[in-house]
Amino acid sequence: MTSSPLLTRPVEHAWSGHERSVLTRAALNSYPCGVGGPWTLEIHGSRVELYERFDAPTWNHEGTGRDRVIACGTAVACVAVAVRMLGWRPETALLGDPSRADTIATVTARDRRRPSAADARRFQAIFDHRPHRHTVDPSALPVDLVDEIAQAGTMPGVWLVPLPAFTTAGRRHTPDPGLLVVTTSDSRRDQVLAGAALQEASLAARARGLTVAPQTSPFQFREFRQRVVRTRRPGGSPQLLLRLGRAEG
């Protein structure tokens, strides 16, 4: 996903009824992160606008609704994948409307672009709901495969760090092994980016035949995040863990 300011001249394109259905279904199949109905979607001309539902059910341990914001980011990423599949280059502006506090992102179709084979695979992966049962340490997977998945989720301000199972400093809690999603800081924008990174990396993993399962709940607690920083020193703010697994059969 690329993030840049919206152009002042809108493209002369309006999504058809079929295209609207594709965009909406893609967003609805994003990771909800345990949160019910965290966003609303509006389609106007060539734009897809996503807004956070402040009244949506959410884990809210610190009064911030972190899971809800991260879930909104996953929907943004799925919309961008669908836009590419529909033959357009998506341009994404995050938190771009200062008059609306609930604004998450606007994804706009800018230029015609033929979808690649990778675009098709990742679009199909949006609807892959194979259950995740057995988590695999990233070190047990081919290095190039782990790099491909991590790079899929990497964008300005967010990166993924392969982690083995570890015990956080001062506690016996041992998170599963996986890819730690890390952002530069911990603003609302960073949480949206973390959700987008989670979704993009998950689609890349599914497209390569793996199963995925995000772990967000312990990261709701500031104390836990601080312990991860002290123990693993990821170079930024840890947001969540993406667990990888091999599909059965």
N, C-alpha and C positions, 0 to 999 in steps of 0.2 A: 504494500500500500504506500502511495506517495502522498505527501501532505503539502499543499501549497495554496496561496491565496486564490480566490475565485477571479476569473477574468471579468472585465466589465461588459464585454459583448457576449451575450449568451448564444450558444449554438442553436441553429434553427432545427431543432428536433424535439418532438414530443413523444414520449413513450406510448406505444399502443396498448390496448387492453391486454393482449397476450404478454407483452413485455412487462407490463405492470405486475402481472401474475407471477412471472419468473422472478422478478426482483423481490416481491413480497415473500414468496415461498423460500427464497434463499435466506432472507433475513430471519424468517420463522424457524429455520433449521440451524441457526447459529447456537452456540453454547449458551444456555440460560444461566449457568453458574449458580444453580440452586435458587434462582430468583424468579418469581412469577411475573410475567408481563412487564419487564423493566423499561420498555421503550414504546414509543409510537412512531409510525412511519407515514410520511406524506410525500406524494409524488406530484410535482408541478413542472410541466414541460419536460425539459431534459434533466431536471434535478430530482434527487431523492433526498429528503430531509429526515433526519432522525432526532427525536427529542426524548430526553429522560423523563420517566414518570416518577416524580418525587413521591407520589402516594402509593407506588407499587410495593408489594411485600418484599422485604429484603433483610438480610443479616445486617444489623446496624449496631455492632458492638461499640463503636467509637463515635456514633452520631454522624458518620460520613457516607454510609451506603456504598462501601467500596465494591462489593460484589455486583451491585446494581450498575455502577459505572463501568466496571470491567465487562459485564454482559452487554452493555450498549456498544462497547468497542468491538466485541465479536460480531455483532450485527452489522456494523460499519464494514468490516472486512468481507463478510459474505456478500453484501451489496456490491462492493467493488469487484469481487470475483464474478458476480453475475453480469455486471456491466461489461467486463472484458469478454465474457462468453457471448454476449449479445452483439459484439462487434464494435465496441467503443473503447476509447481510452478514458478511464475514470480519473477525475481530478477531485481530490478530497480536501475539504477545508474543515478543520476541527474547531469547535466552540467559536464559530465565526460570527454570531449575531449577539452583540452586546446588549441588545434590548430584550433578549429572552434568556433567562438564566438556565432554562431547561435544554438549550441547544446542545446537541452532541456533535453533529457533523452534517455537512451537505456534500453529497457525491454527485458530480455533474459529468454527463457524457460530453466530451470535448471534440475528439477527432475520431473518424472511422479507423478501425484497427482490426485486422483479421485475427480471430482468436487462435492461439497456438495449441499444440497438442497438450502442453502442460496446463494451459487454461482449461481445456476440456476435462482433463483428469481431475483437477482441483474443484471444478464445478460439480462434477459427479460425486466427488468425495463429500460435498456438503450434505448429501442425502444418505451417506453410508452410516448406518446406525449399528454396526456390529458391536456387541458388548465387549468391554475390556475386562479380562479376568486375571491375567498374569503380567505383572510389571517386569520389564527387563532393564537391567542397568545399561545406560548408554555405552559403557565401555565394552559390553558384550555384543554390540552391533558394529557393522563396518564403519570405519571412521568417515568415509566419504558420504555415507548415508546420514549419519548424525550431523555432519557439516551442512548437508543439503537442507535438512529440516530446520536447523538453527538459522541458516541464512534466509530461509523463507520468512521467518518471523522477525528478522533484523531490519530495522529502519532507523532513521535519525532519532536518537533519544531512547532507544530500546534495543536490547540484545539478549541472547539466550546463552546460558552457561551450563554445560553438561555437569551433573553432580551425581556422585555415588550416594548410597544411603549414608546418613551421618547423624550424629547425636548433637543437638544444639547445646551451646555452652550453658552449663549449670543445670541442665535438665536431662531426663532420660528419654524424652520424646525423640523418636527417630523417624524423620520423613522418609518416604520412599525415594529411590533413585529416580532421576528424570532430568528434564531441562528446566533450569531456573530462569524465569522471565524477570529481567532486571531493567529498571528505568533510571534515567539520570537523577530525578528527584521523585517527589511523591505528591504531585499536584493532581487535580482532577484530569488534566490533559494527559499526564503520565499514566493514569489508570485507564483512560480510553485507549491509549497506545498499547498498554499491556494486554488488553482484551483483543485488540486487532492482531497483535503478535501471536497471542495464543491461538487464535483462529487460523491465521495463515500457516503457522507451523503445524497445526493439527491436520490441515488439509494436505499439506505436503507429505506428512507421515502416512495418512490414509491412502493417498495416491500411490504410495510405495508399498502398500499391503500391510501396514502396521495398524494396531489399534491404539487409541489414545484415551487418557482420562486426566482432566485437569484437577489439581488440588488447590483450592482457594481458601478453605475455611480457616486453617491455622494462621494464614497471613492476614486475617481480619484484625488480629491483635498486634498492637504496636510492639509489645514486649517480645513476641515471637519473632517479628521482623528484625528487631534489634539483635536478638540472639543469633539469627542467621547471619547477619552482618559481622558480628564478632567472631563467629565460628568459621565462616566460609570466605569472608572478605570479597564479595562479588564486584566491588567497584561502583556500586550504585544502590538503589533502593529495590530490594526483592519484592515482587508483586504476587507471584504464584508459581506453582510447579506443574509442568506438563509431564505426565507419566507416559511411557511408551511400552508397547507390548507386541508380541507376535500373534497374528491371527491364528486361531486353531484350524486344523484341517488344511 
